[in-house]
């Protein structure tokens, strides 16, 4: 099975979901699969079927095929997508978005911390996808049955920063392929506890759901579980107790930076899921404890920002690159640590 969608952040567990299945008759005449499916899927154009094949969504006997594949007797044909069959109604909502760039094919958004990217797990409204559904409702590509229209990657609810969204089927397919083939550029800035011994380094280790607590992710060093993940880091500023680091993603696993930094002993500052919301470095003085508590209050989430994003335009192939300023709460947090260290 084509695992193109297993490498994008918006996929919680890397699963693909079967939406349709057909079994070719014993007497089936040899026919192109795009024609076969167009005849059987009501309201679906041949072009849409071809785009689905290009995106790796059409399987025959468990293997991906191109749109010119010839269906044979007794073939099992499946259409798989990266979201389950409709579980809820996607309601378009007029939610203001900080749009950094937009053209006919795509949109780049600077997501604030606290905004959930896609509906699910109790967040069925007020998400980025609800906002996109409102903006895209008149576009030909918009599909009310797809709870993630245009989404090709994801950043966590409490992570701020840049996200690219597709506005056409060809853009969605092409951008998804770029993330899969690791030709995109993504860098984050994070405030972490402590200072890594090496000013630059690479963290490599399979990431998957913890076997003890399915709500969190962990590193499996031996590679028996989880999926391959690589994060490159560089220390930008050393504050003694904490440090500002740049993290570049080579893969896009769920919670990757948060999990990898914890794995090397430097959890993200105020990351409650991975143990960064307590004092892990520093003195026992009351004044210091109060300072850290004030920092937690100032930036009440994991200190992580998706700072830059680069990719090729899905149609023109032009190299596109975007950068964003640190979110205000994280910027103030960094300035507060600078001031504390300078006054010592």
C-alpha positions in Angstrom: 0.0 0.0 0.0 1.2 3.5 -0.8 2.1 5.1 2.5 2.3 8.7 1.2 -0.2 9.9 3.8 1.6 8.1 6.6 4.2 10.9 6.7 2.0 13.9 7.1 1.4 15.4 10.5 -2.4 15.6 10.3 -2.6 11.8 10.3 -2.9 10.8 14.0 -2.0 7.2 13.5 -1.0 6.9 9.8 -4.1 4.9 8.9 -5.9 5.0 5.6 -9.6 4.3 5.6 -11.5 2.3 3.0 -14.5 4.2 1.7 -15.5 2.0 -1.2 -14.8 -1.6 -2.3 -15.7 -3.4 -5.5 -15.2 -6.9 -6.6 -14.8 -7.5 -10.4 -17.1 -10.2 -11.8 -15.6 -13.5 -13.0 -16.6 -12.4 -16.5 -15.3 -8.8 -16.2 -14.1 -7.4 -19.5 -10.6 -5.8 -19.5 -11.2 -2.1 -18.9 -9.3 0.9 -17.5 -9.9 1.4 -13.8 -10.8 5.1 -14.2 -13.6 4.0 -16.5 -14.6 1.1 -14.2 -14.9 3.4 -11.2 -16.6 6.3 -13.0 -19.4 3.9 -14.0 -19.9 2.7 -10.4 -19.5 5.9 -8.4 -22.5 8.1 -8.7 -21.7 11.8 -9.3 -18.0 11.2 -9.7 -16.1 12.4 -12.8 -13.4 10.5 -14.6 -11.0 13.4 -13.8 -11.7 13.1 -10.1 -11.0 9.3 -10.2 -7.7 10.0 -12.0 -6.7 12.5 -9.4 -7.5 10.0 -6.7 -5.3 7.5 -8.4 -2.5 10.1 -8.6 -2.8 10.6 -4.9 -2.4 6.9 -4.2 -6.0 6.4 -3.1 -7.0 3.6 -5.4 -5.8 0.1 -4.6 -6.2 -3.2 -6.5 -5.7 -6.3 -4.4 -4.0 -4.2 -1.8 -1.6 -2.4 -4.1 -1.8 1.2 -5.5 -2.4 1.5 -9.2 -2.4 4.3 -11.8 -5.5 5.4 -13.6 -4.6 3.4 -16.7 -4.6 0.1 -14.8 -6.7 -2.6 -16.6 -9.2 -4.2 -14.3 -9.2 -8.0 -14.6 -11.8 -10.6 -13.5 -12.0 -11.0 -9.7 -9.9 -8.0 -8.9 -10.7 -6.3 -5.6 -10.7 -2.6 -6.0 -10.7 -0.2 -2.9 -10.7 3.5 -2.6 -8.9 4.6 0.6 -8.6 8.1 2.1 -6.7 9.5 5.0 -9.9 10.2 7.0 -12.7 7.8 8.2 -16.1 7.7 6.7 -18.3 10.6 7.6 -18.5 10.8 11.4 -20.0 14.2 11.8 -21.2 17.2 9.8 -18.5 19.6 8.9 -20.0 23.1 9.6 -18.4 26.0 7.7 -17.7 28.8 10.2 -16.6 32.4 9.5 -13.5 32.3 11.7 -10.9 35.0 11.1 -7.6 33.6 9.8 -4.1 35.2 9.6 -3.5 34.5 5.9 0.2 35.1 5.0 -0.2 34.3 1.3 -2.9 33.1 -1.0 -3.4 32.3 -4.7 -5.7 30.1 -6.7 -3.9 26.9 -5.7 -3.0 27.3 -2.0 -3.1 29.3 1.1 -0.4 29.8 3.8 -1.8 30.5 7.3 -0.1 31.7 10.5 -2.0 29.6 13.1 -2.3 31.0 16.6 -1.7 28.8 19.6 -5.0 27.3 20.9 -6.6 26.8 17.5 -7.3 23.2 16.8 -6.5 22.3 13.2 -9.2 19.7 12.4 -12.4 18.5 14.1 -12.4 15.4 16.3 -12.1 14.2 19.9 -14.6 16.7 21.2 -13.6 19.6 19.0 -16.2 19.5 16.3 -16.4 23.3 15.7 -14.2 26.3 16.0 -11.3 24.6 14.2 -9.1 25.7 11.3 -10.9 23.2 9.1 -14.2 24.8 9.9 -12.8 28.1 8.9 -11.4 26.6 5.7 -14.7 25.0 4.9 -16.3 28.5 5.0 -13.6 30.0 2.8 -13.6 27.1 0.3 -17.3 26.4 0.2 -17.6 27.8 -3.4 -14.5 26.1 -4.7 -14.9 23.1 -7.1 -12.7 20.9 -4.9 -14.7 21.4 -1.7 -16.2 18.1 -0.5 -18.5 18.3 2.4 -17.8 14.6 3.3 -14.1 15.4 3.8 -13.5 16.6 7.4 -10.1 17.9 6.3 -10.5 19.8 3.1 -7.2 21.0 1.7 -5.2 19.8 4.7 -1.8 18.2 3.8 0.0 18.6 7.2 -0.9 19.6 10.8 0.6 21.4 13.7 -0.6 20.8 17.3 -3.4 22.8 18.9 -1.0 24.7 21.3 1.7 25.1 18.7 1.7 28.4 16.7 3.0 29.1 13.3 2.9 28.4 9.5 0.6 25.9 7.8 0.0 25.4 4.0 -3.5 24.5 2.8 -4.4 23.3 -0.7 -7.3 24.9 -2.6 -7.4 22.4 -5.5 -7.2 18.7 -5.9 -4.0 18.9 -7.8 -2.4 21.1 -5.2 -3.5 18.8 -2.4 -2.1 15.7 -4.2 1.2 17.5 -5.1 1.8 19.0 -1.7 1.1 15.7 0.0 3.6 14.1 -2.2 6.2 16.8 -1.4 5.7 16.1 2.4 6.0 12.4 1.7 9.2 12.7 -0.3 10.7 15.1 2.3 11.3 17.9 -0.2 9.6 20.5 2.0 11.5 22.7 4.5 10.1 23.1 8.0 11.9 24.8 10.9 10.5 25.4 14.4 11.8 27.3 17.3 11.3 25.9 20.8 12.3 26.9 24.3 13.5 23.8 26.1 14.6 22.9 29.6 18.4 22.8 29.9 21.1 23.2 27.2 22.0 20.2 24.9 25.6 19.2 25.3 26.2 19.5 21.6 25.2 22.9 20.1 24.0 21.1 17.0 22.7 17.5 16.6 20.3 15.0 15.1 17.7 13.0 17.1 16.7 9.8 15.4 14.3 7.3 16.8 11.0 5.7 15.9 7.9 7.5 17.3 4.6 5.8 18.2 1.9 5.8 20.8 3.2 4.8 24.2 2.4 1.2 25.1 1.6 2.3 28.7 -0.4 5.4 27.9 -2.1 5.6 24.4 -2.7 9.4 24.9 1.0 10.2 24.5 3.8 9.3 22.1 7.2 8.0 22.8 10.5 7.0 21.2 11.2 3.3 20.5 15.0 3.2 20.1 15.2 -0.3 18.8 12.7 0.4 16.0 10.4 -2.5 16.9 7.4 -0.1 17.2 6.5 3.3 15.8 7.6 5.0 12.7 11.0 6.4 11.6 11.5 10.0 12.7 14.4 12.4 12.4 14.8 15.9 13.9 17.8 18.2 13.5 18.3 20.8 16.2 20.6 23.8 16.7 21.0 25.8 19.9 20.3 29.5 19.1 20.5 31.0 22.7 21.8 29.5 25.9 20.0 30.9 29.0 21.6 28.4 31.4 18.4 26.9 32.8 16.6 26.8 29.4 17.7 27.3 25.8 16.1 28.5 22.6 16.6 25.9 19.9 15.8 25.6 16.2 14.4 22.3 15.1 14.2 21.2 11.5 11.9 18.3 10.6 13.0 15.6 8.2 9.9 13.6 9.0 6.5 14.7 10.3 5.3 12.4 13.1 2.7 13.5 15.6 4.3 15.4 18.5 7.7 14.7 16.9 9.7 17.7 18.3 8.1 17.4 21.7 8.8 13.7 21.9 12.4 13.8 20.5 13.4 16.7 22.7 12.1 14.9 25.8 13.9 11.8 24.7 17.3 13.6 24.8 16.5 15.1 28.2 15.3 18.5 27.2 11.4 18.7 27.3 9.8 21.8 25.9 9.1 24.5 28.4 5.6 24.3 29.8 4.7 21.2 27.8 2.3 19.5 30.2 1.9 16.4 28.1 5.6 15.6 28.2 6.7 16.8 31.6 7.9 20.3 30.8 5.4 22.1 33.1 7.5 21.8 36.2 10.9 23.2 37.1 13.5 20.8 35.7 16.6 23.0 35.9 17.6 25.7 38.3 17.8 26.6 42.0 15.5 26.0 44.9 15.2 29.7 45.8 11.7 31.0 46.1 12.5 34.0 43.9 13.5 31.7 41.0 10.5 29.5 41.5 8.2 32.5 41.3 10.0 33.7 38.2 9.4 30.3 36.5 5.8 30.3 37.6 5.4 33.8 36.0 6.9 32.4 32.8 4.4 29.5 32.8 1.5 32.1 33.2 2.9 34.3 30.4 3.1 31.4 27.9 0.5 28.8 29.1 1.3 26.2 26.5 4.3 24.3 25.1 6.8 26.9 23.8 6.9 25.8 20.2 6.4 27.8 17.0 6.5 26.7 13.3 8.7 29.5 12.1 9.5 28.7 8.5 8.0 26.7 5.7 9.3 26.0 2.2 7.9 24.0 -0.7 7.5 24.0 -4.5 4.4 25.6 -6.0 2.3 22.6 -7.1 1.8 24.0 -10.6 4.6 26.5 -11.5 7.2 24.5 -9.5 8.5 27.8 -8.2 10.3 27.6 -4.9 8.2 29.2 -2.2 9.5 30.1 1.3 7.8 31.8 4.2 8.9 32.9 7.7 6.9 34.2 10.6 7.7 36.0 13.8 7.5 34.2 17.1 4.0 34.3 18.5 3.8 37.2 21.0 3.5 35.0 24.1 6.6 33.1 23.2 8.5 36.2 22.2 7.7 37.7 25.6 8.8 34.5 27.2 12.2 34.5 25.5 12.7 38.2 26.4 11.8 37.4 30.0 14.5 34.8 30.2 17.0 37.1 28.5 16.3 39.7 31.1 16.6 37.2 34.0 20.0 35.9 32.8 21.3 39.4 32.1 20.4 40.6 35.7 22.1 37.7 37.5 
